[in-house]
Every structure is written in structure tokens, then in C-alpha cells.
Amino acid sequence: MMYRFMTLDDGTEVVHSDTYIDNGIETVKVYFEKPVHGGFHSAECYLPDYTWKHISGFTKNEIASFHEYVQSIAHIIIQLARDGGFDNAANF
């Protein structure tokens, strides 16, 4: 399941998955999607190791900015992923 996290100033939507185990490591997929004329720009970042995959349309500078952003709030996203998103978070 994917949970809405935030809409950035440029219209990019940030959503995240539930936690899941990948090769013995608790993992969360963070997905970025921005509507553009004719479709979407998108990218996936996997926590906790900040691996980027499936980048389409975003520039290297945009990904670098997203990377800094995710690093600053990864602890919050991971906890929300454990709790089932904002709507199910116990004490956020």
C-alpha cells in the first residue's frame, strides 16, 4: 500500500509504502511524482540506504534536492510506514 506524505512547492507528490523486508532489511519505498504536460516525472528512493531507481524526467539537480529532503525526514517516513501512514499514526 502507498500512503500520501506531502506535496512539495513545485507540485511533486511524495508518497511512501508500508515497511517490508528486503534481503533481511526493513525497507520503505518513497515515490516522487510530478505532473507535467503529457505525463509525469517520477522517481523511487528506497530507505534506509537511499537507493534511487526508475528515475524518469527529473534532472540530476532535482534528484539531489529530493535526496537531501529525504535524508532530513527519513526517520519520520520510516515511522509512518510502520504505523500505516499519517491517518493511522498513533502520536504524530
Residue pairs with C-beta under 8 A, 6 or more apart in sequence:
1 17
1 18
1 84
2 15
2 16
2 17
2 29
2 31
3 15
3 16
3 17
3 18
3 80
3 81
3 84
3 85
3 86
3 87
4 13
4 14
4 15
4 85
4 86
5 14
5 15
5 16
5 30
5 77
5 80
5 85
5 86
6 13
6 14
7 13
7 14
8 14
8 69
10 34
11 34
11 35
12 32
12 33
12 34
12 41
12 66
13 32
13 33
13 34
14 30
14 31
14 32
15 30
15 31
15 33
16 28
16 29
16 30
16 31
16 77
16 80
16 81
16 85
17 28
17 29
17 30
17 31
17 81
18 28
18 81
18 82
18 84
19 26
19 27
19 28
19 78
19 81
19 82
20 26
20 27
20 28
21 27
22 46
25 48
25 49
26 48
26 78
27 46
27 47
27 48
28 46
28 47
28 48
28 77
28 78
28 81
29 44
29 45
29 46
29 47
30 44
30 45
30 46
30 47
30 70
30 77
31 42
31 43
31 44
31 45
32 41
32 42
32 43
32 44
32 45
32 58
32 66
33 40
33 41
33 42
34 40
34 41
34 42
34 57
34 58
36 57
39 57
40 56
40 57
41 56
41 57
41 58
41 62
42 54
42 55
42 56
42 57
42 58
43 52
43 53
43 54
43 55
43 56
43 58
43 63
43 66
44 52
44 53
44 54
44 55
45 51
45 52
45 53
45 66
45 67
45 70
46 52
46 53
47 70
47 74
47 77
47 78
48 74
48 78
50 67
50 70
50 71
50 74
52 63
52 67
55 63
58 66
70 77
76 92
79 89
79 92
80 86
80 89
80 92
83 89
83 90
83 92
86 92
